[in-house]
Amino acid sequence: MDTVLSTMFYFWVSLFIVFLLIQRGLWIFSDVAKGTVSFMLEKAIGPGADLVEGRVGSGARSWIMQGTLWLILGSMFTFMSMWLTHDPDALHSLASWGYSANTHELSSAGVYATLYGSVSMLVIGSSFHIIPKLSGTELASETNANLVSFIWTLSVLIMVIGSQNNLILDLEIIPIGVALNTVALLAVIMNHLLTVANRTKNLALPGWLILIALLSNPVLSIVSIASGAVNDNVGQWMTYHLFGGTFFFLGVAGVALYSSSIVSGNPLWSKTLVGVTLFGSIFTINPFGDINGQMVIDVFGPLAESNVVSFTNEDMLSASFLMALVSIPILAFSSNMLVTMRGSDMFVDDPNSSGNAELNLGSWLIIPIAIGSLFIQTDAVSGTNELTGISNSLSMMSGWLVLVPLSLGAALSLYPELVGRHLLSQTRARWGFWMMAGGAMFGISITMIADFMDMALAELLIEDPSALSEELRKVGSVMFYGVVIGSILHSLNMVSGMFRGDLISKKSVTSSSISVESYSLVSPTTVRRILASGADLDTEVIPTGENDEKGSATKL
């Protein structure tokens, strides 16, 4: 069996076993496991639990706020890497401090800060609110969720430092950061599993998307090491794209689908399409990202080898076919998001509605960017390598025009319920959206045009660089600076809103993405609010009567 299919097979079987364990429990050890996990989340952390608060929602707030701050650093590193492509000596003065930055190192720092620091923290923070809501219970440990957020931030900081200098005192820094990140992720997973174990109702499909996304990280790591996939470039490429398709895409899809229902006030258009998104993402290869698995080598460190093994014909056919199939879950996700938000005018009528624009942007652009990524990855797998020059720009698009808008939009839509206040300024939120969206779209697009020009010159064997290409890269990097400004505006708006934002006058009824069988009507309400609770056309509305009779003592 070839490397692609064998790795996929082991990954499918492992996820299926994990799913069965969650559904059926741990048999006779179920109560013992719950008690042990609860002890590990609360008591085992010792004095560290006294450093953070354990109020309801504090864990989600901590993750989301830190993820927003990482957005600033991610945009700054990415901007500097783009600037150094046309001005390599721009940061030359920092060499007197012992720091010599180059485009590749800053680009890697931007990837770690954006994906692990911002997108991951926004998704996990949103999940700490969504999973308990869909489970009909409270989070197992708010204290642990709050404390682990700082451990995660420390791990991302170590990885960013390692991207600049991976060898310090003869130790590889990035694997240390990844190890710390894995410990934090295991705590997050145990927290969610204990929450789901105490659920009072069936977990809706958006919750399963988030849960499978989190579980896929340790499962894929074990499968890659056990199968030897980390020791050749085919396996490294597979591990990289399986991780991106499950942990990042599924996690972002789960919080975005739930939030689309929240921000629009409409129930999800189709639960079937949510299932298609879930299973389609697991059984296909996501084409987003780089054309190689170098990041896997950096992450696994001494466990991974950089042996060059080319794609065989079987691997090439399997990978191309599975990447072509990814169009099914992506179309299912995009259509479900857009139709769910289509019938709502909340963004126009309600000035306090946030996140709608970001969710719409990511839902629209995921399809063309996925098609472009499919061509890039197929070109690399086949060995043609004619489109390698634009792979980096398209990878940046998938991050800044798909993953970041969807995860940020989800966090913004959940913000009022988490904080109890609205954002400080809706005007600042709109400016932040336009700066980030316009800067990323035009900045990266102009840079991609410069990439096409350089590819054409290289094909004609012209060694002298084009002056127009260099000018376009300048314009592209200046345009991308809008992303830095937009991320600062969003971060300041969210942090300031926690203290000075308008208080929510009353708790709104939000959608849980579940079609309920009955709805108890205890006070006058609107049809929109009934639908937002998860009701559909077949839901039975039951009026609940009230009386003013004097009560009596309760017999014990």
C-alpha positions, -999 to 999 in steps of 0.1 A, spaced: 0 0 0 14 35 -9 22 61 17 -8 83 11 -35 57 14 -18 39 43 -15 71 63 -51 80 55 -63 45 65 -45 45 99 -58 80 105 -94 70 97 -93 39 119 -78 59 148 -105 86 146 -132 61 144 -120 43 175 -118 76 194 -153 85 182 -167 52 195 -150 57 229 -166 91 232 -200 78 223 -200 46 243 -179 59 272 -151 40 289 -173 11 301 -168 2 338 -140 27 341 -163 56 332 -168 70 367 -132 65 376 -120 83 345 -143 112 351 -131 116 387 -94 113 376 -98 139 348 -117 162 371 -89 159 397 -62 166 371 -80 197 358 -86 213 392 -65 199 421 -34 186 402 -24 221 390 -18 231 427 -12 267 435 -15 277 399 -53 275 402 -52 305 426 -36 327 400 -67 328 377 -104 332 382 -129 304 376 -161 324 369 -183 312 341 -170 323 307 -136 334 320 -118 307 302 -133 316 268 -126 353 273 -90 346 282 -84 326 251 -102 350 227 -84 381 241 -50 365 238 -58 352 203 -67 388 193 -34 401 206 -15 374 187 -33 387 156 -13 419 158 20 400 160 11 377 132 2 406 109 34 424 118 57 394 112 40 388 78 42 424 68 79 425 76 86 393 56 68 409 26 88 441 29 121 423 31 115 406 -3 122 440 -20 143 456 7 165 430 23 185 456 44 154 473 59 162 457 93 199 458 90 203 481 120 190 453 143 222 433 135 240 454 161 218 437 187 227 403 173 194 398 154 197 393 116 162 388 102 154 374 67 123 369 48 120 332 54 124 334 92 99 363 95 75 344 73 77 314 95 72 335 126 41 350 110 27 315 103 32 304 139 18 336 153 -12 336 130 -22 299 129 -11 288 164 -14 321 182 -44 337 167 -66 312 148 -61 284 172 -67 305 203 -98 321 188 -112 287 179 -105 271 212 -118 301 231 -150 300 211 -152 262 217 -152 268 255 -184 286 251 -200 265 223 -195 230 236 -211 236 270 -240 254 253 -246 225 229 -242 200 257 -267 217 280 -242 219 309 -213 241 322 -177 238 313 -160 212 334 -132 235 347 -131 272 339 -100 276 361 -81 251 340 -93 267 308 -81 301 320 -47 289 332 -39 267 301 -44 297 279 -12 313 293 6 280 288 -5 279 251 6 315 247 41 306 261 44 277 237 36 299 207 61 324 219 88 297 221 79 285 185 81 321 172 116 325 189 126 291 174 116 302 139 143 329 142 169 308 159 160 271 163 193 261 179 200 276 214 225 259 236 225 230 211 188 224 217 161 226 190 136 252 203 105 246 181 100 209 193 101 223 229 74 248 221 54 220 203 57 197 233 44 225 257 17 232 232 7 195 231 4 195 269 -19 225 268 -40 209 240 -44 177 260 -57 197 289 -82 214 266 -93 181 252 -98 165 286 -118 196 297 -141 192 267 -144 154 270 -155 158 307 -179 185 297 -194 163 269 -195 133 294 -218 154 316 -241 165 288 -278 166 293 -287 164 255 -272 151 223 -243 171 210 -251 189 178 -230 185 147 -211 218 150 -199 206 184 -187 174 168 -167 194 142 -149 212 170 -143 180 191 -130 160 162 -107 189 152 -91 190 186 -87 152 188 -72 150 154 -40 167 165 -27 140 190 -42 112 169 -24 124 138 9 128 156 8 92 169 -2 78 135 25 98 117 52 86 141 40 50 143 36 46 105 69 63 97 52 90 77 75 117 93 106 102 77 100 109 40 87 140 22 55 123 10 45 114 46 55 149 58 34 165 31 5 142 41 8 149 78 9 187 71 -22 187 50 -42 163 71 -34 185 101 -46 216 82 -77 199 70 -88 186 104 -75 208 132 -77 241 114 -105 237 88 -128 216 109 -122 237 140 -129 270 121 -159 254 104 -174 243 136 -173 277 154 -182 295 122 -213 274 116 -225 279 151 -218 316 150 -235 321 117 -267 310 134 -260 333 163 -252 364 143 -281 360 119 -308 348 143 -316 319 119 -312 281 126 -287 263 104 -300 258 69 -290 221 67 -277 197 93 -270 173 65 -244 197 50 -228 199 84 -223 162 83 -209 163 48 -184 189 60 -174 167 89 -169 134 71 -157 151 38 -129 169 57 -118 136 73 -118 115 42 -101 140 19 -69 160 17 -71 197 22 -50 216 -4 -45 248 17 -10 257 28 26 251 16 36 227 -11 60 208 12 61 194 47 90 214 61 69 226 91 64 189 101 102 184 102 105 215 124 77 204 147 88 168 152 125 178 155 148 147 161 119 123 153 117 135 117 142 130 89 145 151 58 150 123 34 140 131 -2 115 106 -15 96 116 -46 59 108 -51 53 75 -68 26 71 -94 2 55 -69 9 83 -43 4 110 -70 -29 95 -82 -42 90 -47 -33 125 -35 -47 142 -65 -80 123 -63 -84 130 -26 -76 166 -30 -101 169 -58 -128 155 -35 -122 183 -10 -145 205 -31 -175 186 -17 -170 195 20 -159 230 11 -189 237 -10 -211 222 17 -197 244 43 -198 276 22 -233 271 10 -246 263 45 -230 294 59 -242 317 32 -278 304 31 -280 305 69 -271 342 69 -289 351 37 -324 357 51 -313 379 80 -310 417 80 -295 418 115 -263 434 103 -283 464 90 -310 468 116 -289 459 148 -259 483 152 -245 460 179 -243 429 156 -206 420 150 -188 393 131 -213 391 102 -190 407 77 -160 385 86 -181 354 83 -194 364 49 -160 372 36 -145 338 46 -175 319 33 -173 336 -1 -135 334 -6 -129 299 6 -141 284 -28 -118 303 -52 -89 300 -29 -95 263 -25 -96 259 -63 -63 278 -67 -47 258 -39 -58 226 -57 -40 236 -88 -9 245 -68 -7 213 -49 -15 191 -79 13 208 -98 37 201 -69 26 165 -64 30 157 -101 65 171 -101 58 197 -127 66 226 -104 54 253 -129 33 271 -102 57 270 -73 64 307 -75 29 317 -64 25 290 -37 36 312 -8 12 340 -18 -18 316 -21 -9 301 12 -10 335 28 -44 341 12 -58 309 27 -47 321 61 -56 358 60 -87 356 38 -103 324 51 -91 311 84 -86 345 101 -119 361 90 -139 330 100 -123 325 134 -123 363 142 -159 366 130 -170 337 153 -152 354 182 -168 387 175 -203 372 172 -199 355 206 -183 385 223 -214 402 237 -227 370 254 -192 362 268 -184 396 281 -218 410 289 -210 441 270 -210 452 233 -178 462 215 -166 497 224 -172 511 189 -190 496 159 -174 522 137 -140 510 148 -151 474 141 -162 483 106 -129 501 100 -110 471 113 -128 448 89 -122 470 58 -86 475 67 -79 438 72 -100 426 43 -88 452 19 -52 450 30 -50 413 27 -70 410 -5 -52 437 -25 -18 434 -8 -14 397 -14 -30 399 -49 -6 425 -60 23 404 -46 10 374 -65 11 395 -98 48 402 -90 53 364 -85 38 357 -119 61 383 -135 92 367 -119 80 332 -130 77 345 -166 112 360 -165 127 328 -151 110 307 -178 126 330 -204 160 325 -187 163 362 -180 185 367 -149 180 405 -143 150 411 -120 122 433 -133 119 468 -119 81 466 -123 80 434 -102 100 451 -74 76 481 -75 46 459 -73 60 441 -42 64 475 -26 28 484 -33 17 450 -21 36 452 12 23 488 18 -13 476 11 -8 447 35 1 471 62 -36 478 64 -39 443 80 -16 454 108 -37 485 114 -70 466 112 -58 439 137 -48 467 162 -82 483 158 -100 450 165 -78 442 195 -82 476 211 -120 475 204 -124 441 221 -102 449 251 -117 483 257 -152 468 252 -147 446 283 -146 477 305 -163 505 286 -187 488 262 -224 492 265 -240 467 288 -264 442 273 -299 453 284 -313 418 284 -301 383 277 -310 373 241 -321 339 231 -295 325 209 -295 296 185 -279 263 194 -281 249 159 -305 222 170 -341 218 158 -361 215 191 -394 195 193 -412 221 215 -409 257 226 -424 270 259 -439 304 254 -438 322 287 -439 358 275 -446 378 243 -418 372 218 -411 374 181 -410 347 154 -373 355 148 -365 347 184 -384 314 183 -365 304 152 -333 315 168 -338 291 196 -334 262 172 -371 257 163 -383 248 128 -417 247 110 -426 215 128 -418 227 163 -448 228 187 -452 261 205 -467 255 240 -481 285 259 -472 284 296 -499 297 319 -492 317 350 -513 324 382 -511 346 412 -523 321 438 -506 320 471 -480 293 474 -476 268 503 -447 252 521 -430 223 503 -432 190 520 -399 172 523 
